[in-house]
């Protein structure tokens, strides 16, 4: 049956609509079929000093996923508790996690010299690397990770530090993946880290 002029006019919008759907479908499949290339602006270059007094940079941890936690050695409860939880997660990773490091970056460079960090971290998993540096270097690192720290005066000239208590998961390219949920069994938190291996 031949198409009448009226049928042809009706077919044109339908054809445009179908072609539009096909283009949208193709675009969606291309976007969903490849990983996202955008990265979060958390983390970045740093130059600090480890608990052995050696200068280290972010490049020393490239190629392997790692954890990052900000704290200080005079922290009364959150830091030692979190460092023990991180130690439990590292242990739960087993042999596949032998190269995974956790960076404990001090927000109190005035008191946390390398020797103080070394002594403090001796109670935790040896894969936890203590980092400190000049106040400027530490402040730049805190800012790069979009973290927070503030010196809070106490009585008789003493002070404490308020700070971000997140444990950052960084992939092997130094990109922020997410924060590690430690409010669950260590093996479950370890499985989250293991996905980056």
Secondary structure as UniProt FT lines:
FT   HELIX           5..32
FT   STRAND          47..50
FT   TURN            51..52
FT   STRAND          55..57
FT   HELIX           58..61
FT   TURN            62..63
FT   STRAND          66..71
FT   TURN            73..74
FT   HELIX           78..93
FT   HELIX           94..97
FT   TURN            98..99
FT   STRAND          101..106
FT   TURN            109..111
FT   HELIX           114..121
FT   TURN            122..123
FT   TURN            126..127
FT   STRAND          128..132
FT   HELIX           135..144
FT   TURN            145..146
FT   STRAND          149..153
FT   HELIX           155..157
FT   STRAND          159..163
FT   STRAND          167..170
FT   TURN            172..173
FT   STRAND          176..179
FT   HELIX           186..194
FT   TURN            195..196
//
